[in-house]
């Protein structure tokens, strides 16, 4: 399962947690992205 975390400055990171998503998702307590998270970029031309 792909997960997304949005930071206070609207930075969005994504990470594939795999089939056993429940355990890692429940372990999240604070925003502390590691090197396995990938920043999400968007094309804002349509705004």
N, C-alpha and C positions, 0 to 999 in steps of 0.2 A: 504494500500500500504506500502510495506517495503521500508524504505529509508536508505541510507548509507551516512556517512560523513567521509571524509578522512582528517586527520590533517596534518600539515607540516612535522611531523615525521613519516608519513605513518601509523598512528594509524587509524584503521577503526572501526567506531561504527555503529550499526544498531538500527532502531526503527520502530515499526509498527505504522503508523499514522492513520490508519483506512480508512474508505470510504471517509471522507471529508478531503483529503490530501491537497488540495489547500490552505486552510486558514493557517494551521500550517507551511506549506512549505514557503509561502510568508512572514511569520513572522520571519523566520530565517535571522539574520543579521550578527552574529558572531559565531565562533566556541565556544560554551559554553555547552558541554554535561551535561545533568542532570542525575539523578540516574535511569531514565527510559531507557536510552540508554545502549545497551549491546555491549561490545567489540567483534569484529569478530576475530576468530583465524583460522589459516590455517595450513594444513600439508604441509610443504615445502620439503618433500622427493623427489618430482618429479622435482626439479630444476636442 
